[in-house]
Amino acid sequence: MKAELSGEDPRIAKTKAQLLEALMELAALRPWSEIGVAEICRKASIHRSTFYAHFEDKEDLLQRSMASLFDGLVEGDDRSAPRTTEAQLARLFAHCSERREFYLAALRGGNAFRALFCDYIERHAAARLAELQSGDELDREILGRLGAGAITSVLEWYLASADRCPPQEAASRLSRLLPRGSPPPVR
């Protein structure tokens, strides 16, 4: 989320962005287990004490940063951006395509990222279903899991299929193929 929208000091937002960028660059090159906080800090040119002023560990950095990043993708750069399933998926696919190496490594890496990614999509799908009053709680949970699993799996396939089609086309096709009654993947 943008610093001016979140009320966060721009210097803090810049520091957090540098740390996330460093983590993404390192994670695209090596397994998660081989990346340490000291290395993230060196890559970001940020002191370790500054890192620990904002995050507990690299998992905390990833979780909090990705939630903020995904919230921004949902909202779009502009509040008037379409909030349809297709538009939200298009923003997600375009963003992940720009960082293909990181997202492909993260989704395939056997670390907590895939679960974090699916949980994020599922939570927002369930919230959207509740807004629409679609089905009972169990239906919403099942549909949320179905949507999250499908989106994650198709995104991973798309990233591995380098240049198969533009992100907008992949998002459009996925949106059409999601089961009727499926919610948009996010609130």
Secondary structure as GFF3:
##gff-version 3
##sequence-region A 1 187
A	DSSP	alpha_helix	3	6	.	.	.	ID=ss1
A	DSSP	alpha_helix	10	29	.	.	.	ID=ss2
A	DSSP	three_ten_helix	32	34	.	.	.	ID=ss3
A	DSSP	alpha_helix	37	44	.	.	.	ID=ss4
A	DSSP	alpha_helix	48	54	.	.	.	ID=ss5
A	DSSP	alpha_helix	58	75	.	.	.	ID=ss6
A	DSSP	alpha_helix	85	98	.	.	.	ID=ss7
A	DSSP	alpha_helix	100	108	.	.	.	ID=ss8
A	DSSP	alpha_helix	113	132	.	.	.	ID=ss9
A	DSSP	alpha_helix	137	160	.	.	.	ID=ss10
A	DSSP	alpha_helix	167	177	.	.	.	ID=ss11
###
